[in-house]
């Protein structure tokens, strides 16, 4: 074996290590150069509303029953009569007395 044949595997190994180190460095630096966008799917615009029942019958109309957690009001929103998805104006149903939950039971 000649001297040149012995040094060739060392050269290939050093090149492979250098190339893999370069690519790992690129992967490690990527969050600092171009950070990923953080997006939240929850807008929080109506986080005080809670759907009690997604399908509810009220006075012969089908719709959804919604609780407003700010004041305890319960609303009914009826589906529209036409074939496309639409809803009518909300109808006040009742108020749940949340303030009585803090009182001791009788």
HELIX and SHEET records of a PDB file:
HELIX    1   1 UNK A    3  UNK A   33  1                                  31    
HELIX    2   2 UNK A   98  UNK A  102  5                                   5    
SHEET    1   A 4 UNK A  49  UNK A  58  0                                        
SHEET    2   A 4 UNK A  61  UNK A  68 -1                                        
SHEET    3   A 4 UNK A  73  UNK A  78 -1                                        
SHEET    4   A 4 UNK A  91  UNK A  95 -1                                        
END                                                                             
